Amino acid sequence: MAESTIRIAIIGGGLAGMTLAAGLTKIPHVDAQVYEAARDIAGNHGGSYTFNSTTQRSFERVIPSVQELLRRAGAVPNKSSRFISGLGPDMGTVIFDNWTTEPAPACLRRSRLLSEIITQIPEETIHTGKKLVTISSNGDGVEANFEDGTKGQFDAVIGADGIFGNVRKYVLGDTVADKYAAKPSGFWDIRVLQPYEKAKALLGEENFELDRQYVWIGGGSCILHDVLEDRTLVQCMICSVEAESPKDRRHHLTREYLMEILSDWAGNPVAKGMIDLILDCKRPYGYSQWEHRETPTYSNGRICIIGDAAHATSSFHGFGAGTSIEDAMVLKALFNNISSPNEIEAAFKAFDSVRRERSQRVVNSSREIGEICLGRHSEPDKFRRALAPKLAFIDAIDYEEHEKEAINKMREILKSQLSN
Ligand SMILES: Cc1cc2nc3c(=O)[nH]c(=O)nc-3n(C[C@H](O)[C@H](O)[C@H](O)COP(=O)(O)OP(=O)(O)OC[C@H]3O[C@@H](n4cnc5c(N)ncnc54)[C@H](O)[C@@H]3O)c2cc1C
């Protein structure tokens, strides 16, 4: 590769931005700088992830030592993601086990994961307390302006600034940004982390004989629990349908309300235990799950969006983070194959071309899975037949081919630019 340095600003130090930075850092001709609005990248964010084997494969293409990194982050390999009937005459019947391939699904906390990814990136390239306010394209590339009055000139800007990020409107254009803004997907959830022993006592010892993700479904709601943080914590979640689009994404939850939505689950001790675990936290708030129903492009000139900024999704595939890591993987492959800022626009166009269809399929399919899981029926056979085909495409991808497709597309675009 040529010696010239390509200067990239990554806006947002969440999973997408930090994974991309870890990948680009390894490319000598790329200088990637991360700008994060928060003061602390890892913070004490309570969120957690489950990475299936496919996500771990894409992660490994960005950070080859990822298995060691996941171990250091306290990830717990869960045996599978087990769907079980939560109510009625079939209560307790296993519908099926998903994510049974190796490596086993790894459950871990977002804050621990980010703390480990940071170790892969030069400290001086991470800038915290830097909130992007505006971007403008100019003859030399892109200027980024931050809330603290500082600015920077870059060859390109990559928005990894999350579902309500700022960069998206510069990619889509002000006039249509509202049309393609995130909207309610029709579901809400609450997730809390509780000590392992306490969760085991309330949810039943038999559900902890193996580390496993359990998804209890039926009657318009689902209950999920899995083991993480070196087996010291359990993620506890209730998810349900949203009758109407709320004005506010957040709503306070009461025992009466949770008992009402799980009223059909009265005979299931997991439901009672889960309500107790959920309410035993400082702020029992349910959050509406929002999504990007449509996004006409992920790139505009030297500006591009990745992760939740591009394709925020509801949680039912458990693959929002997986899609974000795939984005980082493909951009790393593209930047490895360019040598000059003049090729960035073609790289971003190729990224949009190969990534958008799959990412949008995840968004749409996740909503459809939610509609199946949170439907009114609970017959195991019916669920199995409806769900199983929806899950397969996530794992049916050859990442080497996916990267090659992006690189070939970029070369095609560059060639056609030369001939014009
Ligand atoms: C509760 C929950 C559980 C989930 N569980 C899973 C799971 O098990 N498996 C899975 O695959 N996916 C899961 N997901 C989805 C996953 O969390 C997201 O898809 C993923 O975290 C997206 O990462 P991101 O970096 O794109 O966005 P974010 O994590 O939102 O990061 C965006 C970053 O940008 C920063 N930022 C925003 N605006 C600016 C600005 N103007 N200037 C500078 N910085 C800015 C923010 O502070 C933030 O740090 C879950 C989501 C939620 C909400």
The ligand as an ORCA input file, in Angstrom:
! r2SCAN-3c Opt
* xyz 0 1
  C     -30.878     -3.402     26.063
  C     -30.258     -3.851     24.767
  C     -29.750     -5.143     24.642
  C     -29.148     -5.574     23.448
  N     -28.690     -6.852     23.358
  C     -28.069     -7.257     22.217
  C     -27.539     -8.582     22.088
  O     -27.654     -9.414     22.987
  N     -26.901     -8.923     20.939
  C     -26.752     -8.032     19.916
  O     -26.155     -8.376     18.882
  N     -27.271     -6.771     20.000
  C     -27.906     -6.369     21.118
  N     -28.426     -5.105     21.209
  C     -28.187     -4.156     20.135
  C     -26.868     -3.455     20.368
  O     -26.814     -2.943     21.671
  C     -26.647     -2.324     19.401
  O     -26.962     -2.723     18.096
  C     -25.178     -1.871     19.439
  O     -24.805     -1.571     20.757
  C     -24.985     -0.661     18.569
  O     -23.755     -0.065     18.851
  P     -23.424      1.371     18.265
  O     -21.997      1.590     18.605
  O     -23.863      1.462     16.861
  O     -24.368      2.374     19.063
  P     -24.285      2.872     20.616
  O     -23.926      1.746     21.504
  O     -25.560      3.576     20.841
  O     -23.078      3.896     20.617
  C     -23.174      5.167     20.046
  C     -22.159      6.059     20.723
  O     -22.137      7.329     20.060
  C     -22.068      8.357     21.022
  N     -22.626      9.581     20.427
  C     -23.929      9.833     20.135
  N     -24.042     11.053     19.589
  C     -22.781     11.579     19.518
  C     -22.269     12.827     19.053
  N     -23.060     13.770     18.542
  N     -20.921     13.031     19.128
  C     -20.102     12.076     19.646
  N     -20.556     10.900     20.122
  C     -21.883     10.646     20.057
  C     -22.880      7.829     22.193
  O     -22.548      8.478     23.397
  C     -22.501      6.340     22.184
  O     -21.372      6.083     22.978
  C     -29.054     -4.678     22.356
  C     -29.588     -3.379     22.479
  C     -30.174     -2.962     23.665
  C     -30.750     -1.547     23.790
*
